Amino acid sequence: MRDPYIVLGVPKTADTAEIKKAFRKLAKKYHPDQSTEPKAKEKFAEVSAAYEIIGDEKKRGAFDRGEIDAEGKPRFQGFEGFGAGGGPGASGFRRGAPGGGAENFEFNFGGGGRGAGGFDPSDLFSELFGASARRGAGPGAQARAPQKGADAQATVTISLADAARGTTARVALPTGRTLDVSVPAGIEDGKQIRLKGQGYTSPLGEAGDAMVTISIAKHPYFKVDGRDLRLDLPLTLYEAVLGAKVNVPTLDGVVELAVPAGTNGGSRTLRLRGKGLPGPQGTTGDLFVTLRIVLPEAADADLTALMRKWETGKRYDPRKDLI
């Protein structure tokens, strides 16, 4: 593998923030799920492996001191005499017993093995490479799956009208990124949109996803009922008695509604087909309009006199079925 500083395009004097910034830029450029660059997958792997080395303070220090190479493998030199004395804690290669042919070499990591406080070389590679195959771990060794980055959670609030017709919403992710999210028409409150590869990065695995929860702001007069909308429409007394054509708001604009003469407020609901929220396969909900009779705000002598006359001469009981 090439020098990780060259891979990420940073000088050896670069600080942690500069290295991280360079990695994010290249990881986004070569991410296999969104890049059109030639050999993006290979380049993304190379960038991730480089960041695994110099994005970690301990590994970067070991690389700068020449203790590990660009792949994170230890650099050891010499055979006999390396790790002088060969006593406890010493490390180095030693010659095996003569076998009549080519000599065998064994590497002693020191410390008397795992049980005596030493370490297994497979652990070293597992730590350095994470998701990479455990090189030198022997036949039958299991390679761990690449560790995917964590998902980033975010919420964005849109209007009911935008939810009905679709929109583009800007969302700030906890990763520090700000993205424009395409919200499909007819989305429901609480639904999530997955943005693949826009979550937290992982040095050797693919990045996590961003999970954006859609919150629909409460509308001042429409109530959502599945794909249908409900509206309470104020009506004058004379419109209810005589009948009228009144304007009704919808998400698409104002439409005219015919109110039949003798309408009872509260008990009469009229349907405007196709004026609700869009649904799957081209379906659309309806708008249900419930009529509410509203009396004048100021007292009216003529209306009061008329009602007195009705009270004495034209009484009726709308609650007869309740008692």
Phi, psi and chi 1 to 4 in degrees:
 res  aa     phi    psi   chi1   chi2   chi3   chi4
   1 MET       -  148.5  176.5  177.5  159.5      -
   2 ARG   -71.4  164.6  -65.9 -171.5  -63.7  156.2
   3 ASP   -55.8  126.0 -173.8  -48.7      -      -
   4 PRO   -61.1  -29.2   17.7  -30.2      -      -
   5 TYR   -64.9  -39.4  -71.5  102.2      -      -
   6 ILE   -70.3  -40.5  -64.9  176.2      -      -
   7 VAL   -59.5  -44.8  172.5      -      -      -
   8 LEU   -85.9   -8.4  -65.3 -176.4      -      -
   9 GLY    70.1   37.0      -      -      -      -
  10 VAL  -124.9  151.2  -64.4      -      -      -
  11 PRO   -75.7  163.4   27.6  -34.6      -      -
  12 LYS   -68.0  -14.4  -69.7 -170.3  174.6 -177.5
  13 THR   -89.2   -0.9   55.6      -      -      -
  14 ALA   -62.4  142.8      -      -      -      -
  15 ASP   -87.6  178.2   58.6   23.1      -      -
  16 THR   -59.5  -40.9  -57.2      -      -      -
  17 ALA   -64.9  -40.4      -      -      -      -
  18 GLU   -65.4  -40.0  -69.0  174.9  -53.8      -
  19 ILE   -65.6  -44.1  -67.5  173.8      -      -
  20 LYS   -63.5  -41.4 -172.1  174.0 -176.4  179.0
  21 LYS   -63.5  -42.2 -178.5  178.4  179.8 -179.0
  22 ALA   -65.3  -40.8      -      -      -      -
  23 PHE   -62.7  -47.2  166.2   68.8      -      -
  24 ARG   -58.7  -42.7  -76.0 -175.9  171.9  179.8
  25 LYS   -62.3  -46.4 -179.5  179.1  178.9 -178.8
  26 LEU   -73.4  -36.7  -67.4  172.7      -      -
  27 ALA   -62.7  -39.0      -      -      -      -
  28 LYS   -68.4  -37.7 -176.7  176.3 -178.5 -179.4
  29 LYS   -66.8  -39.0  179.1  179.1  179.8 -179.2
  30 TYR  -106.9   10.4  -64.4  121.7      -      -
  31 HIS   -59.9  124.5 -164.1  -74.2      -      -
  32 PRO   -58.4  -26.8  -22.6   33.0      -      -
  33 ASP   -78.4  -15.4  -68.7  -28.5      -      -
  34 GLN  -136.8   -5.5   57.0 -170.9   10.9      -
  35 SER   -89.1  144.1  178.4      -      -      -
  36 THR  -107.8    7.3   57.0      -      -      -
  37 GLU   -69.0  145.5  -65.3  -78.6  -20.3      -
  38 PRO   -61.7  140.0  -20.1   32.0      -      -
  39 LYS    52.8   39.3  -62.4 -177.3  178.0 -179.8
  40 ALA   -60.1  -39.2      -      -      -      -
  41 LYS   -61.5  -44.7 -173.2  175.4 -178.8  179.7
  42 GLU   -66.3  -40.8  -68.2   82.4   -5.6      -
  43 LYS   -68.4  -37.1  -68.8  179.4  179.7  178.8
  44 PHE   -63.5  -40.4 -178.9   79.3      -      -
  45 ALA   -64.8  -39.9      -      -      -      -
  46 GLU   -66.5  -41.9 -176.7 -177.6   40.0      -
  47 VAL   -63.4  -43.1  166.7      -      -      -
  48 SER   -64.2  -41.8  -62.8      -      -      -
  49 ALA   -66.1  -37.7      -      -      -      -
  50 ALA   -65.0  -41.4      -      -      -      -
  51 TYR   -67.6  -30.8 -176.2   67.2      -      -
  52 GLU   -60.6  -33.1  170.2   72.9    6.1      -
  53 ILE   -82.5  -58.5  -60.0  -61.3      -      -
  54 ILE   -94.9   -0.5   62.4  173.1      -      -
  55 GLY   -86.6   -7.6      -      -      -      -
  56 ASP  -111.8  126.6 -179.6  -78.0      -      -
  57 GLU   -58.0  -45.4  -74.9 -171.0   26.9      -
  58 LYS   -66.5  -45.3  -68.2 -176.7  179.0  178.9
  59 LYS   -68.9  -35.4  -65.2  176.4 -175.0  177.5
  60 ARG   -63.8  -43.8 -179.0 -176.5 -177.9 -176.4
  61 GLY   -61.2  -42.0      -      -      -      -
  62 ALA   -65.1  -38.1      -      -      -      -
  63 PHE   -67.4  -45.3  175.4   77.9      -      -
  64 ASP   -62.9  -30.8  -70.2  -14.8      -      -
  65 ARG   -85.5   -2.9  -67.4 -170.6  -63.2  -89.5
  66 GLY    82.6   14.7      -      -      -      -
  67 GLU   -81.1  -28.6  -63.6  170.9    2.7      -
  68 ILE  -130.1  157.7   60.4  174.6      -      -
  69 ASP   -93.9 -172.2   62.2   15.5      -      -
  70 ALA   -67.4  -15.0      -      -      -      -
  71 GLU   -97.0    0.5  -65.6 -176.4   -2.6      -
  72 GLY    86.6    7.1      -      -      -      -
  73 LYS   -86.2  141.1  -65.6 -174.4  -68.3 -174.4
  74 PRO   -62.1  143.9  -19.5   31.9      -      -
  75 ARG  -103.8  113.1  -73.7  175.5  172.9  160.8
  76 PHE  -121.8  142.3  -62.0  103.9      -      -
  77 GLN  -124.0  148.9  -61.0  177.4   -7.0      -
  78 GLY    86.2  167.1      -      -      -      -
  79 PHE  -123.8 -100.2  -65.0   95.9      -      -
  80 GLU   -66.0  141.0  -69.3 -178.5  -18.8      -
  81 GLY    93.3  -16.4      -      -      -      -
  82 PHE   -78.9  125.9 -175.4   79.9      -      -
  83 GLY    74.6   63.3      -      -      -      -
  84 ALA   -50.7  141.5      -      -      -      -
  85 GLY    92.5  -33.9      -      -      -      -
  86 GLY    65.1   17.1      -      -      -      -
  87 GLY   -80.7 -168.8      -      -      -      -
  88 PRO   -57.7  131.6  -23.9   33.5      -      -
  89 GLY    88.2  -11.2      -      -      -      -
  90 ALA   -74.1  153.9      -      -      -      -
  91 SER  -135.5  152.4   60.0      -      -      -
  92 GLY   153.7  178.8      -      -      -      -
  93 PHE   -91.5  146.5  -77.0  103.2      -      -
  94 ARG  -133.8  154.7   62.3 -179.2  175.3   83.5
  95 ARG   -76.3  138.5  -62.5  177.4 -174.1  -87.4
  96 GLY   -81.5 -179.0      -      -      -      -
  97 ALA   -67.2  139.0      -      -      -      -
  98 PRO   -55.8  137.0  -18.2   29.5      -      -
  99 GLY  -118.2   13.2      -      -      -      -
 100 GLY    84.5  -12.3      -      -      -      -
 101 GLY  -127.8 -136.5      -      -      -      -
 102 ALA   -65.0  141.0      -      -      -      -
 103 GLU   -73.6  147.8  -67.8 -177.1  -48.0      -
 104 ASN   -97.2  144.2  -61.4  -40.9      -      -
 105 PHE  -121.9  138.4  -67.9   95.5      -      -
 106 GLU  -120.3  147.3  -62.7  176.0   -6.5      -
 107 PHE  -105.8  128.6 -174.3   77.2      -      -
 108 ASN  -103.6  115.2  173.7   28.0      -      -
 109 PHE   -82.3   -7.9  -78.8   90.9      -      -
 110 GLY    85.5  171.4      -      -      -      -
 111 GLY    77.3    3.7      -      -      -      -
 112 GLY    76.5   17.7      -      -      -      -
 113 GLY    91.9  176.1      -      -      -      -
 114 ARG   -56.4  -45.7 -179.3 -172.8  -63.8  -84.2
 115 GLY   -66.5  -21.5      -      -      -      -
 116 ALA  -104.9   23.2      -      -      -      -
 117 GLY    95.8    2.4      -      -      -      -
 118 GLY   -85.9 -160.2      -      -      -      -
 119 PHE  -145.2  153.8   62.3   91.2      -      -
 120 ASP   -84.3  131.0 -172.3  -31.3      -      -
 121 PRO   -58.9  -25.0   17.9  -31.3      -      -
 122 SER   -64.8  -30.1   64.5      -      -      -
 123 ASP   -65.8  -36.8  -75.6  -14.5      -      -
 124 LEU   -61.8  -46.7  176.7   62.8      -      -
 125 PHE   -69.8  -35.1  -69.8  112.8      -      -
 126 SER   -62.7  -39.5  177.3      -      -      -
 127 GLU   -70.3  -41.6  177.4 -174.7   -8.0      -
 128 LEU   -73.1  -39.1  -69.8  176.3      -      -
 129 PHE  -103.7  -16.7  -68.5  100.0      -      -
 130 GLY    62.6  -94.0      -      -      -      -
 131 ALA   -85.2   -6.1      -      -      -      -
 132 SER   -73.4  163.5  -59.5      -      -      -
 133 ALA   -64.7  144.3      -      -      -      -
 134 ARG   -80.8   96.8  -65.9  169.5   59.0 -171.5
 135 ARG   -72.0  136.2  -58.9  177.7 -174.5  176.1
 136 GLY    75.9    9.4      -      -      -      -
 137 ALA   -83.9   -2.9      -      -      -      -
 138 GLY    98.7  164.2      -      -      -      -
 139 PRO   -61.2  141.9  -19.5   31.3      -      -
 140 GLY    83.1   -0.2      -      -      -      -
 141 ALA   -65.5  140.5      -      -      -      -
 142 GLN   -92.6  131.9  -62.9  -66.6  -39.7      -
 143 ALA   -92.4  131.6      -      -      -      -
 144 ARG   -78.7  145.4  -68.2 -170.5  -65.0 -179.2
 145 ALA   -65.5  148.8      -      -      -      -
 146 PRO   -56.6  137.4  -22.8   32.8      -      -
 147 GLN   -83.3  110.9 -174.1   66.7   40.3      -
 148 LYS   -74.9  146.6 -176.9  178.5  178.4 -179.8
 149 GLY   -66.5  158.9      -      -      -      -
 150 ALA   -71.0  151.4      -      -      -      -
 151 ASP   -75.7  145.7  -69.0  -18.0      -      -
 152 ALA  -101.8  130.0      -      -      -      -
 153 GLN  -101.7  137.1  -56.8  -70.2  -26.1      -
 154 ALA  -151.8  158.2      -      -      -      -
 155 THR  -130.1  139.5  -60.9      -      -      -
 156 VAL  -131.4  137.9   63.6      -      -      -
 157 THR  -103.6  131.1  -59.3      -      -      -
 158 ILE  -126.9  164.8   62.0  174.6      -      -
 159 SER   -79.5  163.0   68.7      -      -      -
 160 LEU   -63.0  -38.9 -179.5   60.8      -      -
 161 ALA   -62.8  -41.3      -      -      -      -
 162 ASP   -66.8  -36.4  -76.2  -19.8      -      -
 163 ALA   -63.9  -34.3      -      -      -      -
 164 ALA   -73.8  -40.8      -      -      -      -
 165 ARG  -102.4   -7.3   60.3  176.0  173.2 -109.5
 166 GLY    86.7  151.1      -      -      -      -
 167 THR  -161.4  177.7 -172.6      -      -      -
 168 THR  -117.1  122.6  -61.8      -      -      -
 169 ALA  -116.9  138.2      -      -      -      -
 170 ARG   -90.0  128.3  177.2  154.9  -66.5 -170.7
 171 VAL  -128.9  136.8   56.8      -      -      -
 172 ALA   -96.1  120.3      -      -      -      -
 173 LEU   -89.4  153.4  -60.2  176.7      -      -
 174 PRO   -67.1  -10.1   21.2  -31.9      -      -
 175 THR   -77.4   -8.9   59.2      -      -      -
 176 GLY   101.1  -10.1      -      -      -      -
 177 ARG   -83.2  151.3  -61.1  174.2 -176.2  167.6
 178 THR  -122.6  122.9  -60.4      -      -      -
 179 LEU  -125.6  153.2  -58.1  174.8      -      -
 180 ASP   -95.0  119.9  -70.9  -32.0      -      -
 181 VAL  -104.1  130.5 -179.9      -      -      -
 182 SER   -83.5  116.1  179.0      -      -      -
 183 VAL  -100.8  119.6 -179.6      -      -      -
 184 PRO   -71.4  153.1   26.2  -34.1      -      -
 185 ALA   -64.3  139.2      -      -      -      -
 186 GLY    83.9   11.8      -      -      -      -
 187 ILE   -65.7  145.6 -165.7  166.0      -      -
 188 GLU   -96.9  155.9  -64.5  176.7  -85.1      -
 189 ASP   -61.7  133.6 -174.1   52.7      -      -
 190 GLY    89.8   -8.7      -      -      -      -
 191 LYS   -70.5  153.7  -67.2  -67.5 -174.7 -178.8
 192 GLN  -113.0  146.4  -72.5 -171.5  -42.3      -
 193 ILE  -113.5  127.2  -64.4  176.1      -      -
 194 ARG   -94.9  125.5 -179.9 -173.7  -65.5  -88.2
 195 LEU  -107.7  101.3  -56.7  177.3      -      -
 196 LYS   -65.6  131.8 -165.7  169.0  179.9   60.6
 197 GLY    77.4    8.8      -      -      -      -
 198 GLN  -104.9   13.7  -63.3  -61.8  -31.0      -
 199 GLY   -89.8 -151.3      -      -      -      -
 200 TYR   -75.6  141.9  -67.2   98.6      -      -
 201 THR   -76.7  157.6   57.1      -      -      -
 202 SER  -130.4  130.5  173.9      -      -      -
 203 PRO   -56.1  -41.0  -26.4   34.8      -      -
 204 LEU  -116.8  -11.9  -72.1 -178.3      -      -
 205 GLY  -108.4 -179.8      -      -      -      -
 206 GLU   -78.1  158.7   61.1 -178.7   81.8      -
 207 ALA   -68.9  154.0      -      -      -      -
 208 GLY   -72.6 -178.2      -      -      -      -
 209 ASP  -105.4  161.7  -58.2  -29.0      -      -
 210 ALA  -100.9  127.1      -      -      -      -
 211 MET  -108.2  107.0  -56.3  -60.9  -64.3      -
 212 VAL  -102.5  115.2 -178.9      -      -      -
 213 THR   -88.0  130.4  -59.0      -      -      -
 214 ILE   -92.3  123.5  -57.9  -60.8      -      -
 215 SER  -113.5  125.6  174.5      -      -      -
 216 ILE   -97.0  122.4  -59.7  176.9      -      -
 217 ALA   -64.4  146.2      -      -      -      -
 218 LYS   -66.0  133.1 -175.3  176.7 -179.8 -179.6
 219 HIS   -86.6  146.2 -162.0  -85.0      -      -
 220 PRO   -64.7  -25.3   18.5  -31.2      -      -
 221 TYR  -141.8  -13.9   40.0   85.0      -      -
 222 PHE   -90.4  139.6  -70.6  121.8      -      -
 223 LYS  -114.6  134.2  -67.2 -179.4 -179.5  178.6
 224 VAL   -88.3  130.8  179.4      -      -      -
 225 ASP  -132.3   83.4 -177.0    8.2      -      -
 226 GLY    67.1 -119.9      -      -      -      -
 227 ARG   -93.9   -7.2  -65.9  -67.0  175.1 -177.6
 228 ASP   -91.7  158.9  -63.6  -33.4      -      -
 229 LEU  -119.0  148.9  -64.9  177.2      -      -
 230 ARG  -125.8  142.2  -65.6 -170.0  176.6  -85.3
 231 LEU  -141.2  131.6  169.2   69.5      -      -
 232 ASP   -91.2  120.0  -74.5  -15.3      -      -
 233 LEU  -109.0  116.7 -176.6   69.1      -      -
 234 PRO   -65.2  142.1  -19.3   33.0      -      -
 235 LEU  -137.6  139.7 -154.5   64.7      -      -
 236 THR   -75.7  163.3   66.7      -      -      -
 237 LEU   -64.0  -41.5 -179.5   59.4      -      -
 238 TYR   -72.0  -31.1   53.0   82.7      -      -
 239 GLU   -65.8  -38.6  -73.0  171.4  -27.2      -
 240 ALA   -68.9  -38.0      -      -      -      -
 241 VAL   -76.6  -46.0  172.6      -      -      -
 242 LEU   -92.5  -18.2  -57.1  175.8      -      -
 243 GLY    85.6  154.4      -      -      -      -
 244 ALA  -168.9  168.1      -      -      -      -
 245 LYS  -110.1  119.2  -69.2 -175.8  177.8  179.6
 246 VAL  -122.1  154.3  -63.5      -      -      -
 247 ASN   -84.1  136.5  -71.4  -28.1      -      -
 248 VAL  -126.1  129.5  178.0      -      -      -
 249 PRO   -75.8  143.8   28.6  -34.5      -      -
 250 THR  -134.6  174.0   72.8      -      -      -
 251 LEU   -69.2  -17.1  -68.4  177.3      -      -
 252 ASP   -98.8   -1.2  -61.8  -33.1      -      -
 253 GLY   126.8 -172.0      -      -      -      -
 254 VAL   -89.1  136.2  176.4      -      -      -
 255 VAL  -125.6  161.6  -61.4      -      -      -
 256 GLU   -97.7  135.0 -169.0  174.8   71.5      -
 257 LEU  -122.5  132.4  176.0   66.9      -      -
 258 ALA   -89.2  120.6      -      -      -      -
 259 VAL   -98.8  119.7  177.3      -      -      -
 260 PRO   -66.2  150.2  -16.6   29.8      -      -
 261 ALA   -64.3  145.5      -      -      -      -
 262 GLY    74.3   28.5      -      -      -      -
 263 THR   -73.4  132.6  -67.5      -      -      -
 264 ASN   -89.4  119.4  -78.1  -39.7      -      -
 265 GLY   -67.6  139.1      -      -      -      -
 266 GLY    88.6  -32.6      -      -      -      -
 267 SER  -101.4   -4.5   63.1      -      -      -
 268 ARG  -113.5  121.0 -172.1   69.7  178.0  -93.0
 269 THR  -121.6  127.2  -62.5      -      -      -
 270 LEU  -107.0  146.9  -56.1  178.5      -      -
 271 ARG  -109.3  132.1  174.1 -173.8  -68.5 -170.4
 272 LEU  -109.3  104.7  -66.9  175.3      -      -
 273 ARG   -68.5  140.4  -64.8 -172.2  179.4  -83.5
 274 GLY    74.6   10.6      -      -      -      -
 275 LYS  -105.5   18.3  -66.5  -58.9 -179.0 -179.7
 276 GLY   -96.3 -142.9      -      -      -      -
 277 LEU  -100.0  144.5  -60.8  173.7      -      -
 278 PRO   -67.0  145.2   21.5  -30.6      -      -
 279 GLY  -124.1 -168.9      -      -      -      -
 280 PRO   -69.1  153.3   24.6  -33.5      -      -
 281 GLN    55.0   38.3  -60.4  179.2  -14.4      -
 282 GLY    78.6    6.6      -      -      -      -
 283 THR   -78.8  158.3   59.9      -      -      -
 284 THR  -142.1  139.4  -53.4      -      -      -
 285 GLY   -75.2 -179.1      -      -      -      -
 286 ASP  -114.4  166.1  -58.6  -34.3      -      -
 287 LEU  -108.9  120.2  172.2   60.0      -      -
 288 PHE  -101.8  120.7  -69.2   89.5      -      -
 289 VAL  -107.1  115.2 -178.7      -      -      -
 290 THR   -98.8  126.1  -60.8      -      -      -
 291 LEU   -84.4  132.8  -56.7  174.8      -      -
 292 ARG  -124.6  116.7  -55.3  -70.5 -175.8 -171.2
 293 ILE   -77.3  129.9  -63.0  175.5      -      -
 294 VAL  -120.4  126.8  178.3      -      -      -
 295 LEU   -81.4  161.4  -63.1  177.9      -      -
 296 PRO   -58.2  146.3  -21.5   32.0      -      -
 297 GLU   -66.5  -37.9  -66.6 -177.3    3.8      -
 298 ALA   -96.8  145.6      -      -      -      -
 299 ALA   -61.8  142.0      -      -      -      -
 300 ASP  -126.2  122.3 -176.1  -90.0      -      -
 301 ALA   -64.2  -40.5      -      -      -      -
 302 ASP   -64.5  -42.7  -68.0  -22.5      -      -
 303 LEU   -65.2  -39.4  178.2   59.6      -      -
 304 THR   -64.1  -42.9  -58.4      -      -      -
 305 ALA   -63.8  -41.0      -      -      -      -
 306 LEU   -63.2  -42.3  177.1   61.4      -      -
 307 MET   -68.3  -32.6  -68.2  -58.0  101.2      -
 308 ARG   -62.9  -41.5  -68.1  -66.4 -176.5 -168.9
 309 LYS   -63.7  -42.7 -176.8  177.4  179.4 -179.9
 310 TRP   -65.9  -37.1  -87.3   53.0      -      -
 311 GLU   -60.6  -35.9 -176.3 -179.1   22.7      -
 312 THR   -92.6  -33.3   58.0      -      -      -
 313 GLY  -109.2  -19.3      -      -      -      -
 314 LYS  -136.1   48.7  -62.6 -175.2  179.3 -178.5
 315 ARG   -68.1  147.2  -66.6 -177.9   67.0   91.6
 316 TYR  -148.6  158.7   64.7   98.4      -      -
 317 ASP  -120.8   99.6 -174.1    2.7      -      -
 318 PRO   -74.4   -9.2   28.2  -33.5      -      -
 319 ARG  -106.3   16.6  -62.5  175.7  -65.8  -81.9
 320 LYS   -64.2  -28.5   60.7 -177.1  179.1 -178.7
 321 ASP   -85.9   -5.0  -64.8  -28.2      -      -
 322 LEU   -96.1  -21.2  -60.5  178.2      -      -
 323 ILE  -120.3      -  -58.2  174.3      -      -
